[in-house]
């Protein structure tokens, strides 16, 4: 691997013969890259190798590292289907491309370092960061494109949009890759990479738009009330509580209830209680009220209602009205509201827990 400062100077000299228009289109801000010929500096600021850089990046066997990192990424499966996993893969791809081109400037080592860092963070769940590195072998190109990418990256929809995360991660890596080519004064290759990013940036916005959640529909009122009362006189024949003694009107109401219960999924249990009026003995009234409650329960079950249900008779307890009529029929008519079957519906929230976004706390950070 060669890090010759003379080679950098020669590259700078040759760049002086290349198109300055291409260089200017890249909007390079680094003054050392803008210098050409033998006026180009060979200082640390210009990218000279330092002992610290060698300690961090040197000594790596790039071919083995590429294979090992790719294997680890593949093993992550769905855990890499996010911004960080996509970015690690794009760093691997960039390293592979430059290694194939026999790049000897150090970019391959830097790209593999970033891929390894992100892969390790995904494996451990620690150290995930959206920061982009400042590489020795890359200068900033096209700040306007960085600004567009940052705008997409900080969108509130970004955390839930996997496609936008993929496009953004790879666009960032490609812009840094283009910055490396500019750093080596290969402005034509840098422009080629930038053109690819510029073409793809609108796709990030389109992906975010596709992830926009649909308008929240107004909540539909449940057809199941909190409590339902069936008047016994309209549900059962006089002095009856069995299925054969159920009136057509009572069956029609229960059929509608069966239909409504099968349309909802938030009813967790049903309590069914039968009541009578105060006429007759306590034991008879309790027996009749229990029979009617049990008949209603079985009717619902036979209709396909699987919700847990309980049924019991309360007899003459909890009267709705108090009557003191002297005539027998008048008293029976007055006490009619007390003869009833009540159904209480217990509910639970039907909200589902939302998936935790795989990218959290995206900050306003860029290259």
FENKAFEN-V816295 format. One line per field, one symbol per residue. psi: psi as a letter, one per 30 degrees, with the letter a starting at -180 (. if undefined). burial: # if it has 24 or more other C-alpha atoms within 12 Angstrom, else .. A space follows every 10 residues. Layout:
BEGIN
psi = ???
burial = ???
END
This chain:
BEGIN
psi = kkhkfeeeee eeeefffljf eeeeffhkfj ffefklaffk lhleffgkkl eeeeeeflfk jeeeeeeeee eeeeffbffg iaeeeeeeee eeeeeeeeee ghkgffeeee eeeeeeeeee eeefgkgkkg kkljkegklk lifeeeeeee eefgkffefg jeeeeeeeee eeeeeeeeee eeeggifeee eeeeeeeeef effeeeeeef fkklkkkkkk kkfjlekkkj keffellkgl glefgkleee eeeeeeeeee efflggjflk kkkkllafkl leeeeeeeee eeeeeeeeee effgjgkkkk klkfbglike lkkgkekeee eeeegeffjl kkkkjkllkg kkkkkkkfjl hjlika.
burial = ..#....### ###.##...# .##..###.# .######..# ##...####. ......##.. .#..##..## .##..#..## ########## ######.##. ..######## ########## ###....### ###.###### ###.##.### #####.#### ########## ########## ########## ####.###.# #.###.##.. .......... ...#....## ######...# ###..#...# #..#..##.. #..#.##..# #########. ....###### ########## #...#.#.## ######.... .......... .#..###### #####..... .......##. .#...##
END
